[in-house]
Amino acid sequence: MRRTHLMWVVAIVALSAALWYPRRYGPLDLRYDAGVYYILGTSLAEGRGYRILSEPGAIEAIQYPPGLPALAAVHQWVLGTHDADTVAHALRITFAGLFLLLGLGVYFLTCRYLAPPWAFAAAALTLMQGHTVFLSDLFFADLPYALATVLFFLIVPRALPSREARPYAPLRRIGAAALAVVSYLIRTAGVALFVAWVGESILRLRLGQAARRAVVALIPLIAWQAYTSHVKHSAEYQHPAYTYQRAGYQFYNVSYLDNLVYLDPFAPERGYVDAAELIRRVGANLEQMPLGVGEAVSVEHLWWTEQIKHSGLSTTAQRALTVAVTFAVVLITLLVLGGLVVLAWRGEWLIPLYVAGSIMLICITPWPGQFSRYLMPLAPFLALGLVTSLAGLWKIGAGKSRLAMQLAVGALLLVIVTQQAREAGEFLNKRRRHVTYHLPNGELQGYRLFFYDRFWQRQDQALDWLGQTAPKSSIVATSTPHWFYVHTGIRAVMPPFELDPVKAQRLLDSVPVDYLVVDHLEFVNVGQRYTIPVVTKYPDRWRMVYTTGDSGSTVYQRVKTEPVSGR
């Protein structure tokens, strides 16, 4: 490694260590989707197939490809245990390594196009972005997927390869094909990588190459679709363990397509999307991208506005600054797009095609609140676009005009990095709350989780009580079923998303649910909308057995009575 690269590599290692040292303790976060990934990994490790073990009947999973669960399975095999706290601690170490590799990958990828200082800037912008930090603390697919795609673009032969790279082109093509498949197996969004990879060959009129790439892409695509089709046509799927187990709004139990057909999957009562609504959805989502793309390589617009709100300035000054911040974020987006256009103009079409395809894929989804998460794996390539524009602007002009441009470019980079550092500091110091878990020897160990607010604390108190009280044969309805199962081994389901309490009660009877947890979590908000009407309508069927009080979580036990009949 050349001395110049060595200096910047050491700087990236130091930056990664600084961002990970405060969160080196404890298990990796297994809340939200992470619990599903972990349970599927346990199923693979136990040789039980690809099944959601927390569900009655341990149903076969069809939403997520098996790449990330396989990583959990490998850790369980190596450690010889399924204990979530033990395995998730090892996963935390693994994710710290992936985080470092992402930074190094972005650096060396950008070095293919720009000088090392700009490559370091792209790596720093990627690693210090708030959602990169946050999502690297969760057992989510986003960080491994981002790394796999960066490695793909790092080794895929360029459109105009250098003379030194030509002898290794066959090996690079094989490696790129393997990484494209791995990317898809980690996240379904990897289909955008396949489309860009094949599309580039078609645009260059290399039809033989396009055919070979299409064959590579179709193998995992057809295999996964064949598997999901087999599951959907199976007797188990057609006759589920309980009535609403495979309802479209049960997003962990069905395919993405089954869930995407709703106007709002978290409020299925609003109905289904049609062609006109789909066009409106895509249009509305595209309107968010001028801010979303800029935020993905800087900080969230909300972060800027919160700082302004607490600045103590006058209302007029705050409004003026808010407008200026909005303009700045949009300007960053324009610089990102300008850099991607420059790459395309130079004949480097693959990365711009991948970014465009990924953004269009994001715009089809009905979850605008998740866009910052979905854009995180694109941050390395958006950062490449940004520094490509800034590097070009750095060379514009001569004399004083050039110096003025360089000062402007330096000032913009300084502001972005400074705000990212402040946001990362707040994430690490103020947005992580204390949690405790038991070591295998029974000793309590403390650590911290991001966004572990009062409602999450109360939910865990209720679930801990339930785990110690409920018989192992019980079935619990909660908005956090996988998190509960991972730590207790007690089967758990999502409550039915039904506003009609009569229908909801009848569906709960079909499980049958023994305990119902009413929570006040904000990320899904099903605890209040769909469960409170049930316990209010049927106080004789649900007996409150535990409550944390202060708007926390409440546990209701089912009173053994005759099921509610149909209307």
Disulfide bonds with the S-S distance in Angstrom:
none
